[in-house]
Amino acid sequence: MFLKSIHKYCKTEKKSIVYFRLCESYRDEYGTARQRMVISLGRLEELPNIDDKILLADRINEKLKGSPTLFKSNINNAVEHLAHHFYEQIITKKKLDIGVSSSDDEIVSVKLNSLKNKDAREIGAESISYQAFKQLGIEKYLSNRGWETEHINLAATHIVSRAVYPASELKTVSWIKENSGICELTGYDPQKLTKDKLYGISKKLYEEKEGLENYLSCCTNDLFNLQDKVILYDLTNTYFEGSMRNNTMATFGRSKEKRSDAKIIVLAVVVNTEGFLKYSDIFEGNTTDHSTLEHIITKLDEKHQYTTKKPIVVMDAGIATEDNIQFLKTRAYPYLCVSRSSIKKYKAVDENLPVKIMDKKGQTIELKRVNVEGDGDNYLWVKSHAKVKKEQGMHDLFTGRFEEGLRAIRNGIDKKGGTKKLDKVWERIGRLKEKYASVHKYYEIQVDDNGSGVATFLSFKNKTQTPTNINAGVYFLRTSLDWMDQKAIWTIYNSIREIEYTFRVLKTDLDLRPIFHKTDDASMAHLHLGLLAYWLVSTIRYQLKQTGYNHDWREIVRTMNSQKIVTTTFINEKDDVISIRQCSEPSVKVRTIYEKLNYKPKPFSKKKSVWHTEEFFKNKHVTNQLINDG
């Protein structure tokens, strides 16, 4: 129930007077949201403060529900006296169908043939996402920034929708209005929802990017007692559909999705080992990975102003250029990366056999500390047996394709109309060697001609003595850290897989690719909305992983979608239409997720409304009379 103010003009006092009513929301038998007055509270001149008036409504609601007052010291005598007075009126006049604690009121004779279930909507995935939204305090942050309640509710609706059902704004509106119960959680009126309002709230959220990102970074550290001793930095890109003539950020570049035909944009993120974002930035599509590190580290210094020990920066080989490593040294950042160059002159620190460990998939990893001639950094020699198999498989694949290409050239020599000129044949062989540079050196190729510059035959054979690559599956980790246990060094670097999972969630689960927006502002807002949705996902998944529940986000959403919210209507013996809106009981799997997250298993308690027969027919008579009277 809520307090509602009504303005009426008083002819006696010749001015507008404010009256207050205690109202409640309900759904009629057709599922339409309506409001009705429970009781008129009058002018409430005894309570000049608006906060006291709101407190009065809350106190009456507490009495009707039978719930105790948590903070009695905040309620003055006038509020308590009026609350008791209006409560007695509601009970005496039977103004309300719920809240009266009588077991007889719950026993109703109904007509079974009249029972109907309708307006069923998904609520489970929306529930945990919205509770994560509340847990992170995003609502409170936006409120402190001066946002109106309606805009906060719309923002919550859009962020949760992006996490649960990532789609275009147009499809999101249809999903919210037809499939989801998210608006019943956030309180936003779905009838007001349009794609343009979703576009607008996305841009409004993007204006809060820097402050909101800083707040969420600190909030997750406080919630889960994290210290950010290690940060992971990497970049990805996503492509656009369309020409993007009005988008200055979208340019052609090296697409990691092999979309050389489409313009792209680069997304850079810094995350901790738990998968929470620390910083994000967006660059033009032709930006190289290694050119962004200095900018990112400078921004991190400005944001966090590390006063104690700085975190270890873990990065991939594409970023770890010599200039970037020297920059990290000047900023006193410890680092760990894969060496870009192929190291040949190195010496083991000790003569012991390599330390063997097992990764998460049960595959063998060999580790050995080595010193590199002329380099003061510490290096770890790593040999992955899975990488050996992968490289061997790639070698076999390239070998097969190289031989297939040679056979195609030979067929061109033999068939009519094929390439037969000697220089053209060698040109084709040269292009094939360039394409498969790693395998052509193992082959002897011979082209015969008739002395007139026309090839007559091509033969090739694999050399019988193919050298064994002793460095197969070997790479080197480079670090400024003092020597510690080899497994600890490898484990720190292996945490970079967390940022790979972050990109997978963003681009696949949260549908950041492709981008269809035509302008810079819309594209930035789209990417930022995906990052905000990722905060909800990472908060939920981190808490679940702490309890041993390691399913991916799409599987969590699929499981939670089995919980629905539905309206049940039936007619009692007085021919009154009774409507009950409530959540379905969570299944075993759904309840398990709720318990692991320590979230409420039901988003809200059931809502009951009654349409009395005499009131219905009275309204119907008035309607008919109006129609008959024209």
C-alpha positions in Angstrom: 0.0 0.0 0.0 1.1 3.6 -0.6 0.1 7.2 0.2 -1.6 9.1 -2.6 -2.3 12.9 -2.6 -5.4 14.4 -4.2 -5.9 18.1 -5.0 -9.4 19.4 -4.8 -10.7 23.0 -5.1 -12.5 24.2 -2.0 -15.2 26.8 -2.9 -15.5 27.9 0.8 -11.8 28.6 1.3 -11.4 29.5 -2.4 -8.1 27.5 -2.8 -6.9 24.0 -3.7 -6.7 21.6 -0.8 -4.6 18.5 -0.6 -6.3 15.3 0.7 -4.5 12.0 1.3 -5.7 8.5 0.6 -4.2 5.1 1.5 -4.3 3.1 -1.7 -3.2 -0.3 -3.0 -2.3 -1.8 -6.4 -3.9 -4.9 -7.7 -4.7 -6.7 -11.0 -8.2 -7.3 -12.1 -9.5 -10.6 -13.6 -8.1 -9.5 -17.0 -4.6 -9.0 -15.6 -4.7 -5.2 -15.9 -2.8 -3.2 -13.2 -5.2 -1.0 -11.2 -5.3 1.1 -8.0 -8.0 1.5 -5.5 -8.5 3.5 -2.3 -8.5 1.6 0.9 -9.4 4.5 3.2 -9.4 8.3 3.0 -7.0 9.9 5.5 -8.3 13.5 5.1 -6.0 16.5 5.2 -3.6 15.1 7.8 -3.1 18.6 9.3 -1.9 16.9 12.5 1.2 15.8 10.5 2.7 18.9 8.8 5.9 17.0 7.8 5.6 14.9 4.6 7.9 12.2 6.1 5.5 11.7 9.0 2.7 11.2 6.5 4.6 8.6 4.7 5.6 7.0 8.0 1.9 6.9 8.9 1.1 4.9 5.7 4.0 2.5 6.5 2.8 2.1 10.1 -0.8 1.3 9.0 0.6 -1.3 6.5 2.6 -2.9 9.3 -0.4 -3.2 11.5 -2.4 -4.8 8.7 0.3 -7.3 7.9 0.9 -8.0 11.6 4.7 -7.2 11.3 6.5 -5.6 14.2 8.0 -2.0 13.9 11.7 -2.2 13.7 12.5 1.4 14.7 9.8 2.5 17.2 11.9 5.5 18.2 11.3 7.1 14.8 7.5 7.1 15.3 6.0 9.9 17.3 2.8 9.7 19.3 0.7 11.5 16.7 1.7 9.1 14.0 1.1 6.1 16.2 -2.3 7.4 17.4 -3.5 8.1 13.8 -2.2 4.7 12.6 -4.2 2.9 15.3 -7.3 5.0 14.5 -7.3 4.3 10.7 -6.4 0.7 11.3 -9.5 0.2 13.4 -11.6 1.8 10.7 -10.2 -0.5 8.0 -10.9 -3.6 10.1 -14.4 -2.4 11.2 -15.6 -1.4 7.8 -13.9 -4.4 6.1 -12.1 -2.2 3.7 -9.4 -4.8 2.9 -9.4 -8.4 1.9 -5.9 -9.2 3.1 -4.0 -8.5 6.3 -6.7 -9.7 8.7 -5.2 -12.4 10.7 -8.0 -14.9 10.8 -7.7 -18.5 9.7 -11.4 -18.5 8.6 -10.7 -15.8 6.0 -8.4 -18.2 4.2 -11.0 -20.9 3.8 -13.1 -20.1 0.7 -15.5 -22.3 -1.3 -14.8 -21.8 -5.0 -16.2 -23.1 -8.3 -13.5 -25.4 -9.7 -14.6 -24.9 -13.3 -13.9 -21.2 -13.0 -10.2 -21.6 -12.0 -7.9 -20.1 -14.6 -4.1 -19.5 -14.8 -3.0 -16.6 -17.0 -0.4 -13.9 -17.5 2.5 -16.4 -16.8 5.9 -14.8 -17.0 9.5 -15.8 -16.4 10.8 -14.4 -13.0 13.7 -16.6 -11.8 16.7 -15.2 -13.7 15.3 -11.7 -13.4 15.0 -12.2 -9.6 18.6 -13.2 -9.0 19.9 -10.5 -11.4 17.8 -7.8 -9.7 18.9 -8.9 -6.3 22.5 -8.7 -7.5 21.6 -5.1 -8.7 20.4 -4.3 -5.2 23.4 -6.1 -3.6 25.8 -3.9 -5.5 24.0 -0.8 -4.4 23.6 0.6 -8.0 20.2 2.0 -7.1 21.6 3.9 -4.1 24.5 5.2 -6.1 22.2 6.6 -8.9 19.8 8.1 -6.2 22.7 9.9 -4.6 23.6 11.2 -8.1 20.2 12.9 -8.2 18.4 10.4 -10.5 14.6 10.3 -10.3 13.0 7.1 -9.1 11.4 6.4 -12.5 14.8 6.7 -14.2 16.4 4.4 -11.7 13.7 1.8 -12.2 14.0 2.0 -16.0 17.8 1.6 -15.7 17.4 -1.4 -13.5 14.9 -2.9 -16.0 17.3 -2.4 -18.9 20.4 -3.7 -17.1 18.7 -6.8 -15.9 17.1 -7.4 -19.3 20.5 -7.2 -20.9 21.9 -9.8 -18.5 18.9 -12.2 -18.9 17.8 -11.6 -22.5 20.5 -9.8 -24.5 18.8 -8.4 -27.7 18.1 -5.2 -29.5 16.0 -2.5 -27.8 13.0 -3.3 -30.0 13.1 -7.0 -29.1 13.8 -6.2 -25.4 10.6 -4.1 -25.2 8.6 -7.1 -26.7 10.2 -9.5 -24.3 9.5 -7.4 -21.3 5.9 -6.8 -22.2 5.1 -10.4 -23.3 7.5 -12.8 -21.5 9.2 -11.3 -18.5 8.1 -10.2 -15.0 11.0 -7.8 -14.5 8.8 -4.7 -14.3 7.0 -6.3 -11.4 10.3 -6.3 -9.6 11.6 -2.9 -10.6 8.3 -1.1 -10.3 8.5 0.4 -13.8 5.2 0.6 -15.7 5.6 -1.6 -18.8 3.0 0.4 -20.7 5.4 3.3 -20.7 8.2 1.3 -22.1 9.5 2.0 -25.6 12.7 1.3 -27.5 13.5 5.1 -27.5 13.3 5.2 -23.7 15.8 2.2 -23.5 18.1 4.1 -25.9 17.8 7.2 -23.8 18.5 5.4 -20.4 21.5 3.7 -21.9 23.1 7.0 -22.9 22.2 8.4 -19.5 24.0 5.5 -17.8 27.0 6.0 -20.0 27.3 9.5 -18.7 27.9 7.9 -15.2 30.5 5.5 -16.5 33.6 6.7 -14.7 32.0 7.3 -11.3 29.9 4.1 -11.5 32.9 2.0 -12.5 34.9 3.3 -9.6 32.1 2.8 -7.2 31.4 -0.8 -8.3 35.2 -1.6 -8.2 35.3 -0.6 -4.5 32.0 -2.1 -3.7 32.9 -5.6 -4.8 36.2 -5.4 -3.0 34.3 -4.5 0.2 31.6 -7.1 -0.3 33.9 -10.0 -0.9 37.0 -8.8 0.9 39.2 -8.7 -2.2 42.6 -7.0 -2.3 43.5 -7.0 -6.1 47.0 -8.2 -5.7 47.0 -9.3 -9.3 45.3 -7.5 -12.3 44.8 -8.9 -15.8 44.9 -6.7 -18.9 43.9 -7.6 -22.4 41.9 -6.3 -25.3 39.3 -7.6 -27.7 37.4 -6.2 -30.6 33.9 -6.5 -31.9 32.6 -5.7 -35.3 29.8 -3.5 -36.8 27.1 -4.4 -39.3 26.7 -1.7 -41.9 28.9 1.0 -43.4 29.1 3.1 -40.2 29.6 6.4 -42.0 28.6 8.4 -39.0 30.7 6.4 -36.5 34.2 7.8 -36.1 35.3 5.1 -33.7 34.5 2.3 -36.2 37.5 1.7 -38.5 39.0 -1.3 -40.3 41.6 -3.2 -38.4 42.8 -6.7 -37.4 39.6 -8.4 -36.5 39.9 -11.3 -33.9 36.7 -12.7 -35.3 38.1 -12.9 -38.9 35.7 -10.2 -40.1 38.0 -8.3 -42.3 35.0 -7.0 -44.3 33.5 -5.1 -41.3 34.6 -2.1 -39.3 35.6 -2.9 -35.7 36.0 -1.2 -32.3 38.5 -2.2 -29.6 37.4 -2.8 -26.0 40.2 -2.8 -23.3 39.4 -4.2 -19.9 41.3 -4.7 -16.6 40.0 -7.3 -14.3 41.2 -8.9 -11.1 41.7 -12.7 -10.7 38.1 -13.0 -9.4 36.7 -11.7 -12.7 35.5 -8.3 -11.5 36.2 -5.2 -13.7 38.7 -2.7 -12.5 38.8 -0.4 -15.5 37.5 -0.4 -19.1 38.1 1.8 -22.1 37.2 1.9 -25.8 39.5 2.6 -28.7 39.3 3.0 -32.4 39.3 -0.2 -34.4 42.8 0.2 -35.9 44.4 0.6 -32.5 47.2 -1.9 -31.8 47.2 -3.8 -28.6 50.6 -2.8 -27.3 50.0 1.0 -27.9 47.2 1.1 -25.2 49.1 -0.1 -22.1 50.6 3.3 -21.1 47.2 5.0 -21.3 45.5 2.3 -19.2 48.2 2.2 -16.5 48.1 6.0 -16.2 44.3 5.9 -15.8 44.7 3.2 -13.1 47.2 5.3 -11.2 44.8 8.3 -11.3 41.8 6.2 -10.1 43.3 4.1 -7.4 46.4 6.0 -6.3 48.1 2.9 -4.9 49.8 3.9 -1.7 51.0 0.5 -0.7 52.3 -2.3 -2.9 51.1 -2.1 -6.5 49.3 -5.1 -8.1 51.1 -7.5 -10.4 50.2 -6.8 -14.1 49.6 -10.0 -16.0 49.4 -9.5 -19.8 49.7 -11.4 -23.0 52.6 -11.5 -25.4 50.9 -9.1 -27.8 51.1 -6.3 -25.2 54.4 -7.1 -23.6 56.7 -5.1 -25.9 60.1 -4.0 -24.6 58.9 -0.4 -24.4 55.9 -1.4 -22.4 58.0 -3.5 -20.0 60.3 -0.5 -19.4 57.3 1.7 -18.8 56.0 -0.6 -16.1 59.4 -0.6 -14.5 59.4 3.2 -14.4 55.9 3.1 -12.7 57.1 0.5 -10.3 54.5 -2.1 -11.4 55.6 -5.7 -11.1 54.6 -7.7 -14.2 54.3 -11.2 -15.6 54.0 -12.0 -19.3 54.9 -14.4 -22.0 58.2 -13.6 -23.7 57.6 -12.3 -27.2 60.9 -13.4 -28.6 62.1 -17.0 -29.1 64.8 -17.5 -26.5 67.7 -19.7 -27.5 70.5 -18.8 -25.1 69.4 -19.7 -21.6 70.7 -21.6 -18.6 68.9 -23.5 -15.9 69.2 -22.0 -12.4 69.7 -25.5 -11.0 70.4 -28.8 -12.6 67.4 -30.6 -11.1 64.8 -32.1 -13.4 61.8 -29.9 -14.3 59.0 -29.7 -11.8 55.9 -31.5 -13.1 52.5 -30.3 -12.2 49.0 -31.0 -13.5 46.6 -28.3 -14.9 42.8 -28.3 -14.3 42.3 -30.8 -17.2 44.8 -33.2 -15.8 47.4 -32.5 -18.4 51.1 -32.4 -17.6 53.0 -29.1 -17.3 56.8 -29.0 -16.9 58.4 -26.0 -15.2 62.0 -24.9 -14.9 63.7 -21.7 -13.7 66.2 -20.3 -16.2 68.5 -17.3 -16.6 68.6 -15.6 -20.0 72.0 -14.2 -21.1 72.1 -10.4 -20.9 68.6 -10.0 -19.3 68.0 -9.1 -15.6 64.5 -10.4 -15.5 63.5 -13.8 -14.2 62.3 -16.4 -16.7 60.3 -19.6 -16.3 60.7 -22.3 -18.9 57.3 -24.0 -19.5 56.5 -27.0 -21.5 52.9 -28.0 -22.1 52.3 -31.5 -23.4 48.8 -30.4 -24.5 50.6 -27.6 -26.5 52.9 -30.3 -28.1 49.9 -32.2 -29.3 48.2 -29.0 -30.6 51.3 -28.0 -32.5 51.7 -31.5 -33.9 48.1 -31.4 -35.0 48.6 -28.0 -36.7 51.7 -29.2 -38.4 49.8 -32.2 -39.8 47.0 -30.0 -40.9 49.3 -27.5 -42.7 51.3 -30.4 -44.2 48.1 -31.9 -45.7 47.0 -28.5 -47.1 50.4 -27.8 -48.5 50.5 -31.2 -50.3 46.9 -30.5 -51.5 48.0 -27.2 -53.0 51.0 -28.8 -54.8 48.7 -31.4 -56.3 46.4 -28.7 -57.5 49.3 -27.0 -59.3 50.3 -30.3 -60.8 46.7 -30.9 -62.0 46.9 -27.4 -63.6 49.9 -28.5 -65.6 48.3 -31.7 -66.8 44.8 -30.5 -67.8 43.9 -28.4 -70.8 43.7 -24.7 -70.1 45.6 -24.9 -66.8 48.7 -22.9 -65.7 51.7 -24.3 -67.6 54.1 -21.4 -68.1 57.2 -22.2 -66.0 57.4 -18.8 -64.3 53.7 -18.8 -63.5 54.0 -22.3 -62.0 56.9 -21.2 -59.8 54.9 -18.1 -58.8 52.0 -20.3 -57.6 54.5 -22.5 -55.7 56.0 -19.4 -54.1 52.6 -18.1 -52.9 51.9 -21.6 -51.5 55.3 -21.6 -49.6 54.5 -18.1 -48.2 51.1 -19.3 -46.9 52.6 -22.4 -45.3 56.0 -21.1 -44.2 56.3 -23.6 -41.3 56.1 -26.8 -43.4 57.4 -26.1 -46.9 61.1 -26.4 -45.8 60.5 -30.1 -45.2 59.7 -30.7 -48.9 61.7 -31.1 -52.1 59.9 -29.8 -55.1 60.9 -30.3 -58.8 59.3 -28.9 -61.9 60.3 -30.4 -65.3 60.0 -28.4 -68.6 60.6 -29.1 -72.3 63.2 -26.3 -72.6 60.6 -23.8 -74.0 59.5 -22.4 -70.7 56.4 -24.7 -70.4 56.2 -27.0 -67.4 55.4 -30.6 -68.2 55.4 -32.2 -64.7 55.7 -31.4 -61.0 57.0 -33.8 -58.4 57.4 -33.4 -54.6 58.4 -35.5 -51.7 58.7 -35.1 -48.0 62.3 -35.3 -46.7 63.0 -38.6 -45.1 64.9 -37.0 -42.2 62.4 -34.4 -40.8 64.1 -32.8 -37.8 62.5 -33.2 -34.5 61.5 -29.9 -32.9 62.8 -30.1 -29.3 61.1 -26.8 -28.5 57.6 -28.0 -29.4 55.2 -26.9 -26.7 57.7 -24.7 -25.0 57.2 -21.0 -24.0 58.9 -18.7 -21.5 57.3 -16.6 -18.8 59.0 -13.3 -18.1 58.6 -11.5 -14.8 60.1 -8.8 -12.5 59.0 -10.8 -9.4 61.6 -12.3 -7.1 62.0 -16.0 -7.5 59.3 -18.0 -5.8 57.9 -21.5 -6.2 57.7 -22.3 -10.0 54.1 -23.5 -9.6 53.1 -20.1 -8.0 54.5 -18.2 -11.0 52.7 -20.4 -13.5 49.4 -20.2 -11.5 49.5 -16.4 -11.4 50.0 -16.2 -15.2 47.3 -18.9 -15.8 44.8 -16.6 -14.1 44.7 -14.7 -17.4 42.1 -17.3 -18.5 39.7 -15.3 -16.3 39.9 -12.4 -18.7 39.3 -14.7 -21.6 36.1 -15.9 -19.9 35.2 -12.2 -19.4 35.4 -11.6 -23.1 33.4 -14.8 -23.8 30.6 -13.7 -21.5 30.6 -10.1 -22.9 30.6 -11.1 -26.6 28.5 -14.2 -26.6 26.4 -14.4 -23.4 25.7 -10.7 -23.3 25.6 -10.2 -27.1 28.0 -7.4 -27.6 28.7 -8.5 -31.1 27.8 -7.4 -33.7 27.0 -3.7 -33.1 24.2 -2.3 -35.2 24.2 1.3 -33.7 25.2 4.0 -36.2 26.6 6.7 -34.0 29.5 7.0 -31.5 27.2 7.8 -28.6 24.9 4.9 -29.2 27.8 2.5 -29.7 29.5 3.6 -26.5 26.2 3.3 -24.6 25.6 -0.2 -26.0 29.1 -1.4 -24.9 28.7 0.2 -21.4 25.3 -1.4 -20.9 26.9 -4.8 -21.6 29.6 -4.0 -19.0 27.0 -3.1 -16.4 25.2 -6.4 -17.1 28.5 -8.2 -16.7 28.8 -6.7 -13.2 25.6 -8.6 -12.3 26.8 -11.8 -13.9 30.2 -11.7 -12.3 28.7 -11.0 -8.9 26.4 -14.0 -9.2 28.9 -16.3 -10.6 31.6 -15.4 -8.1 29.3 -16.3 -5.2 28.3 -19.5 -6.8 31.9 -20.5 -7.6 32.8 -20.0 -3.9 30.3 -22.8 -3.1 31.5 -25.1 -5.9 28.8 -24.3 -8.4 30.7 -23.7 -11.7 28.0 -23.6 -14.4 28.3 -20.9 -17.1 25.8 -18.0 -17.2 23.6 -19.3 -20.0 23.1 -22.5 -18.0 22.2 -20.5 -14.9 19.6 -18.5 -16.8 18.1 -21.6 -18.3 17.8 -23.2 -14.9 16.3 -20.1 -13.3 13.8 -19.6 -16.1 11.8 -22.6 -14.8 10.4 -20.3 -12.0 7.4 -18.4 -13.2 5.0 -15.8 -11.9 1.3 -16.4 -12.7 -2.2 -15.0 -12.0 -4.8 -17.5 -10.7 -8.4 -16.4 -10.9 -11.5 -18.2 -9.6 -15.1 -17.5 -8.5 -16.3 -18.2 -5.0 -19.8 -19.1 -3.8 -20.8 -15.4 -3.7 -19.8 -15.1 -7.4 -17.0 -12.8 -6.4 -14.0 -13.0 -8.7 -10.8 -13.7 -6.7 -7.5 -13.0 -8.3 -4.1 -14.2 -6.8 -0.8 -13.2 -8.3 2.2 -15.3 -7.0 5.4 -17.0 -7.9 5.7 -20.7 -8.6 7.5 -22.8 -6.0 11.2 -23.0 -7.0 12.5 -26.4 -8.2 15.3 -28.2 -6.4 17.9 -26.7 -8.7 16.5 -23.2 -8.5 16.2 -23.3 -4.7 19.9 -24.5 -4.6 21.0 -21.5 -6.5 19.0 -19.2 -4.3 20.5 -20.8 -1.1 24.0 -20.6 -2.4 23.5 -16.9 -3.2 21.7 -16.3 0.0 18.9 -14.5 -2.0 15.2 -14.6 -1.4 13.6 -17.6 -3.2 10.5 -15.6 -4.0 10.8 -12.1 -5.3 7.6 -10.9 -3.5 4.7 -12.4 -1.5 1.4 -13.2 -3.2 -1.0 -10.4 -4.2 -4.7 -11.0 -3.7 -7.6 -9.0 -5.0 -11.4 -9.5 -5.0 -14.0 -8.2 -7.4 -17.3 -8.1 -5.5 -20.4 -9.0 -7.6 -22.5 -6.1 -6.6 -19.6 -3.6 -7.4 -19.1 -5.2 -10.8 -22.7 -5.1 -11.8 -23.0 -1.6 -10.4 -20.2 -0.4 -12.7 -21.6 -2.3 -15.6 -25.0 -0.6 -15.1 -23.4 2.8 -15.1 -21.5 1.9 -18.3 -24.7 0.7 -20.0 -26.6 3.9 -18.8 -23.9 6.1 -20.3 -24.1 4.2 -23.6 -27.9 4.4 -23.7 -27.8 8.1 -22.9 -25.4 8.8 -25.7 
